[in-house]
Every structure is written in C-alpha cells, then in structure tokens.
Amino acid sequence: MSSVAVIILNWNGQTLMEHYLPSVLAHTRGDGIEVVVADNGSTDGSVDWLQTQYPGLRLVLLDRNYGFAEGYNRAVEAVEAEYVVLLNSDIEVAEGWLEPLVGYMDSHPEVAACQPKILSDRNREYFEHAGAAGGFIDRLGYPFCRGRIQSLVEKDRGQYDSVADIFWATGACLMIRREDYLQAGGLDADFFAHMEEIDLCWRLRLAGRRLVCLPESQVFHLGGGTLNAQNPRKTFLNFRNNLLMLYKNLPSERLRSVMWQRWVLDMVAAVFFLFKGETKNFAAVFKARCAYRQMKPLMQPKRAEIQARACQHCIPEIYPGISTLDFFLRGKKTFDSLSFK
C-alpha cells in the first residue's frame, strides 16, 4: 500500500477525540500508514490528554489557531506521504474504509482526490450534510451533493453507490495526493474556514485533474462540531468565502454576470433570514459582502495565477441550472431530479 498520512485537525476538541479517535486508530493500520493529530493551539487540555492516552501518536503542535485552511496547510507540509487524508475529528470510520480509496488512487493517476460515502452519525440511514456521496456546484456557485440539496438530506437506499466523478470532495474526509495539494497551493488560508475545500477542488478541476466519490468506503460524520448551521459566524464565512471562490475561479466572460445574479439572490437570502427573525444572520450577509469587497484586491493575484494555469473551464460537474431556484420553486429536492444536460 502506498504511504498515507491521515491528519486530524484538533482545536479544543478533547470530547470529540475521546469519542471518535479510537475508531480511527483501530481501523487505520498497515505499513506506510500514519495517523497524525495536528493541534491548532488548543487550550482545553486535549494535547495533554493525547500525550497521556496515546503516547505513540504523532502530534504536530501549532502555536495558535490558524483555522481549518492554514492549519491543514501546515500539517500537510509537516508530513511525508504520497497521500494525505484530511479527516474531521468528529468522524467514525468503518473497518476497511481506507483500502478502497488508496486502491483507486493507485490505479487512476489522473485522479487528484477522492472521498468516501459520508453518512450521518446521528442517523446512519441518512447521508450527512457535509459531503454525502460527493459534491457539486451550480452555475452561480451554490454547493450541493449527491444525497443532499439545500438542507434536505436523503436516506441512503444505495441510489448513489456507484463510483462517480464529482466537482468537490468534502474536507470532512478528503484523500488527496500530497503533490497535487502542494502544487495547487493547498487550502486558501484567507478563507480561514468553510468553502476552502471546494475552492481547492475547483482549482484542481481547472487544471484537468479528476475527483471521485468511492461509496465502497464509508464513514460516519457527526457534523456541526465547531459551528452549527444557524451560527451567524458560519453564515458570514459561507457567504464571504463563496464570493471569494467565485471571483478566483470563474472565467472572465462569466464573472460579471454571475456576480450580479449572486447580489440579487444574496439580498433574497438576507430578507429570508429577516422574516425568520434571524437578525444576526441577516446582518451577517451584509457583513460578508462588505468583507468580500475589502478582500477582493488581495484575491487579484490569486485569480490571475489560477486563470493562467487553467486548461479547461467547461467542467461537466457544474450544474447548468440554479439549484436554489430548482429546489424552492420547481420542487427538485433530490440530486437525481437534476439534469446536467
């Protein structure tokens, strides 16, 4: 088996580590396989706990909380392996979860990254929101998955058990060639958290690299371990980072049109938050757009580099419609109801 470093990023997550780390260590073994915990400057005693309970476990100790993106960038630089797996601290892995991922990557050198099927640890008959059976975006940059559109998660009936090319692989459990990760520039540290894996995967697809979901491998994700879906900070990061991602990766001929349409729909989303009485989320949308405008000049060099390297912009995993309108106005609630033609 090729060398693999499974990296768990921890920040004040001792409770999660106590529950989920044992399954990772029990089912992630073999020659050339290493489990690494990268600690993002935790203050909850989790480092002491790890050193006491698992003295042989490799720790990468960061001096402060660098966020999801830069925390993983530093951890990936610190390991030496052909493949790295970015694994959330709230994931339980099943026996034999790793072998299908490595086997497929070994036999398909054109594939840069892959993910397993992600099921909910709260209700294991259903997919989990963050990744499900592989990620996609629509033409305005709204992400969705095989098995999840908007907040509606499908029951796993085996309907997505085929290997499939995808647009993005979830950062909850992302296997990627370390060389591809580094050549693409890793996760964008300016994102801090949220959307950064979609941005990375978009860069990989622009460079002509494939990404796949391999449902033969499955893991169980708790989800929402850091910020829940209603948290205004999460709303802010999702809206801001989605705009940054669009600005960096869209071709020039589509950028202005998409950004105008997104302004309209972002205003609709803000009003929707207001009607629900979520005033902090309402404000977060406007704060996100202001932050995007402030950060846009910093993104110009990144955009120029990405566009110069791009070898394809017609990516078949980008849904040609608008998934939010299809969901709310046309009643298309499942991935299978969407037509990519």
C-alpha positions in Angstrom: 0.0 0.0 0.0 1.2 3.5 -0.8 2.2 5.7 2.1 -0.7 7.6 3.7 -0.9 10.2 6.4 -4.3 10.5 8.0 -4.4 14.0 9.5 -6.9 15.1 12.1 -7.0 18.8 12.9 -7.9 19.5 16.5 -8.9 22.7 18.2 -10.3 22.3 21.8 -11.8 19.1 20.7 -10.9 16.7 23.5 -14.5 15.4 23.9 -14.7 14.6 20.2 -11.3 13.0 20.2 -12.3 10.8 23.2 -15.3 9.5 21.2 -14.0 9.3 17.7 -10.2 8.8 17.7 -10.4 5.1 18.9 -12.2 4.0 15.7 -9.7 5.8 13.5 -6.7 4.2 15.3 -8.4 0.8 15.2 -9.3 0.8 11.5 -6.3 2.7 10.1 -3.4 0.4 10.3 -0.8 -1.0 7.9 2.7 -0.5 6.5 3.2 3.1 5.4 0.0 4.3 7.2 0.3 7.0 9.8 -2.4 8.8 11.9 -1.4 12.3 12.8 -3.1 14.9 15.0 -2.4 18.5 14.2 -3.3 20.7 17.1 -4.4 24.3 16.4 -3.3 25.8 19.6 -5.8 24.1 21.8 -6.4 25.4 25.4 -8.7 22.7 26.7 -6.1 20.2 27.7 -6.6 18.0 24.7 -2.9 17.9 23.9 -2.0 16.7 27.4 -4.8 14.1 27.1 -3.5 12.9 23.8 0.1 12.6 25.1 -1.1 10.6 28.1 -3.6 8.3 26.4 -1.8 7.8 23.1 1.9 8.4 23.8 2.9 6.8 20.4 0.6 9.0 18.4 2.4 11.7 16.3 1.4 15.2 17.1 2.0 18.3 15.1 1.7 21.2 17.5 0.9 24.6 16.1 1.4 27.7 18.1 -2.1 29.2 17.7 -5.4 28.6 16.0 -4.7 29.0 12.3 -8.2 27.9 11.2 -9.1 24.9 9.2 -7.3 26.0 6.0 -3.9 27.2 7.2 -3.9 24.6 10.0 -4.1 21.8 7.4 -1.6 23.5 5.1 1.0 23.5 7.9 0.1 19.9 8.8 0.4 18.7 5.2 3.8 20.4 4.9 5.0 18.6 8.1 4.3 15.1 6.9 5.8 13.0 4.1 3.4 10.7 2.4 2.1 10.1 -1.1 -1.4 10.6 0.0 -2.8 12.7 2.8 -6.3 12.4 4.3 -7.9 15.4 5.8 -10.2 13.8 8.5 -12.5 15.7 10.8 -12.2 15.0 14.5 -16.0 14.1 14.6 -15.8 11.1 12.2 -16.1 7.4 12.9 -14.5 5.3 10.2 -15.7 1.8 9.3 -13.4 -1.2 9.1 -11.7 -1.3 5.7 -12.5 2.3 4.9 -9.1 3.3 3.7 -8.2 0.4 1.3 -10.7 1.3 -1.5 -9.6 4.9 -1.5 -5.9 4.0 -1.8 -6.5 1.2 -4.3 -8.5 3.5 -6.7 -6.0 6.3 -6.4 -3.1 3.9 -7.1 -4.8 2.7 -10.3 -6.0 6.1 -11.5 -3.1 8.5 -11.6 -5.3 11.2 -13.3 -7.4 11.4 -10.1 -6.1 14.0 -7.7 -8.5 13.4 -4.8 -11.4 11.3 -3.6 -13.8 10.9 -0.7 -15.9 8.0 0.8 -19.6 8.0 1.2 -20.4 10.2 4.2 -23.3 9.0 6.4 -24.7 10.8 9.4 -23.5 9.6 12.8 -26.8 10.8 14.3 -28.9 8.8 11.9 -26.9 6.3 10.0 -29.6 5.5 7.5 -29.2 9.0 6.0 -26.4 10.9 4.3 -24.6 13.6 6.1 -24.9 17.2 5.0 -21.2 18.0 4.5 -20.3 15.8 1.6 -22.8 13.0 1.3 -21.9 11.0 -1.8 -19.9 13.7 -3.5 -20.1 17.4 -4.0 -21.2 19.6 -7.0 -21.9 23.3 -7.6 -24.4 25.1 -9.8 -23.6 27.9 -12.3 -23.9 30.5 -9.5 -21.6 28.7 -7.2 -24.2 27.2 -4.8 -22.9 23.8 -3.5 -24.9 20.6 -3.1 -24.3 16.9 -3.0 -25.4 13.5 -4.3 -27.7 12.9 -1.4 -28.2 16.5 -0.1 -29.7 19.6 -1.7 -30.0 22.7 0.5 -30.8 21.3 4.0 -32.7 18.3 2.7 -30.7 15.1 3.3 -31.7 11.9 1.5 -32.0 8.5 3.0 -29.3 6.1 1.8 -31.0 3.5 -0.3 -28.0 2.6 -2.3 -29.0 5.1 -5.0 -25.5 6.6 -5.1 -23.4 3.5 -4.6 -21.7 3.9 -8.0 -18.2 5.5 -8.4 -18.8 9.0 -9.7 -16.8 11.9 -10.9 -17.6 14.9 -8.6 -16.8 18.6 -8.5 -15.7 18.7 -4.9 -14.7 16.3 -2.2 -15.6 17.1 1.3 -13.0 18.4 3.7 -14.6 16.2 6.3 -12.8 13.2 4.8 -10.7 14.2 1.8 -7.9 11.9 0.4 -5.6 13.8 -1.9 -2.2 13.3 -3.4 0.2 15.4 -1.4 1.9 16.6 -4.6 -1.4 17.8 -6.1 -2.2 19.5 -2.8 1.0 21.4 -2.8 1.1 22.2 -6.5 -2.4 23.7 -6.3 -1.4 25.9 -3.4 -3.3 24.0 -0.7 -6.3 25.4 1.0 -6.7 29.2 0.9 -5.7 30.5 4.3 -7.6 33.7 3.7 -10.8 31.7 3.9 -10.0 30.6 7.5 -12.8 28.0 7.4 -15.7 26.9 5.2 -15.7 26.5 1.4 -12.0 26.2 1.3 -12.1 22.6 0.1 -14.5 23.5 -2.7 -12.1 26.2 -3.8 -9.2 23.8 -3.8 -11.2 21.2 -5.8 -12.2 23.9 -8.3 -8.5 24.7 -8.9 -7.8 21.0 -9.4 -10.6 20.6 -11.9 -9.5 23.7 -13.8 -6.1 22.1 -14.1 -7.7 19.0 -15.6 -7.5 16.7 -12.6 -10.3 14.4 -11.7 -12.1 13.9 -8.4 -14.3 11.0 -7.4 -16.5 9.6 -4.7 -16.0 5.9 -3.8 -19.0 4.7 -2.0 -17.4 1.3 -1.2 -15.7 3.2 1.5 -17.9 4.8 4.1 -17.6 6.9 7.3 -20.0 8.4 9.8 -19.8 12.2 10.4 -21.4 14.0 13.4 -21.2 17.4 11.7 -21.6 20.8 13.2 -19.0 20.1 15.8 -17.5 23.6 15.5 -20.3 25.9 14.3 -23.9 24.9 13.9 -25.9 25.8 10.8 -27.7 28.8 12.4 -24.5 30.4 13.8 -24.0 33.9 12.3 -20.3 33.4 12.1 -20.9 30.3 9.9 -23.3 32.4 7.7 -20.7 35.1 7.4 -17.9 32.7 6.4 -20.1 30.7 3.9 -21.3 33.8 2.1 -18.0 35.7 2.1 -15.9 32.6 1.1 -18.4 31.6 -1.6 -18.0 35.0 -3.3 -14.2 34.8 -2.9 -14.2 31.4 -4.5 -16.3 32.6 -7.5 -14.1 35.6 -8.0 -10.9 33.5 -8.1 -12.1 30.7 -10.3 -14.7 31.9 -12.7 -13.6 32.8 -16.3 -13.7 36.5 -17.2 -16.6 36.1 -19.6 -18.9 34.8 -16.8 -17.7 36.7 -13.8 -19.7 39.9 -14.0 -23.0 38.2 -14.9 -22.6 35.6 -12.1 -21.7 38.2 -9.5 -24.7 40.4 -10.4 -27.1 37.4 -10.1 -25.5 36.5 -6.8 -26.0 40.0 -5.4 -29.7 39.7 -6.2 -30.0 36.2 -4.6 -27.9 37.2 -1.6 -30.4 40.0 -0.9 -33.2 37.5 -1.2 -31.4 35.3 1.4 -31.0 38.2 3.7 -34.7 39.1 3.6 -35.5 35.4 4.2 -33.3 35.5 7.4 -35.1 38.6 8.5 -38.6 37.1 8.0 -37.5 34.2 10.2 -36.4 36.6 12.9 -32.7 35.7 12.5 -31.5 39.3 12.6 -27.8 38.3 13.3 -27.8 36.1 10.2 -29.5 38.9 8.2 -26.6 41.2 9.3 -24.0 38.5 8.5 -25.0 38.5 4.8 -24.2 42.2 4.5 -21.0 41.9 6.6 -19.9 39.1 4.3 -20.4 41.2 1.2 -18.5 44.1 2.7 -15.7 41.8 3.7 -15.6 40.4 0.1 -15.2 43.8 -1.3 -12.4 44.6 1.1 -10.6 41.3 0.3 -11.2 41.4 -3.4 -7.9 43.3 -4.2 -6.0 40.7 -2.2 -7.5 38.0 -4.4 -6.5 39.6 -7.7 -3.0 37.9 -7.8 -4.5 34.6 -6.9 -7.2 34.9 -9.6 -4.5 35.8 -12.2 -2.4 32.8 -11.3 -5.4 30.4 -11.4 -6.7 31.7 -14.7 -3.2 31.5 -16.2 -2.9 27.8 -15.2 -6.4 26.8 -16.2 -6.6 24.3 -19.1 -10.4 23.8 -19.0 -13.4 25.9 -17.9 -16.2 23.7 -19.3 -16.4 21.4 -16.3 -19.3 18.8 -16.6 -19.8 18.6 -12.8 -21.0 22.2 -12.7 -24.8 22.1 -12.8 -26.0 24.4 -15.6 -29.1 25.5 -13.6 -29.6 27.3 -10.3 -30.1 24.7 -7.6 -31.7 27.0 -5.1 -34.4 28.1 -7.5 -35.0 24.5 -8.7 -35.3 23.4 -5.1 -37.7 26.1 -3.8 -39.7 26.9 -7.0 -39.6 23.7 -9.0 -39.7 21.1 -6.3 -36.5 19.4 -7.3 -35.5 18.1 -3.9 -33.1 15.2 -4.8 -29.9 15.0 -6.8 -31.4 12.5 -9.2 -34.1 15.1 -10.1 -31.5 17.5 -11.5 -30.5 17.3 -15.2 -26.9 18.2 -16.1 -27.6 18.2 -19.8 
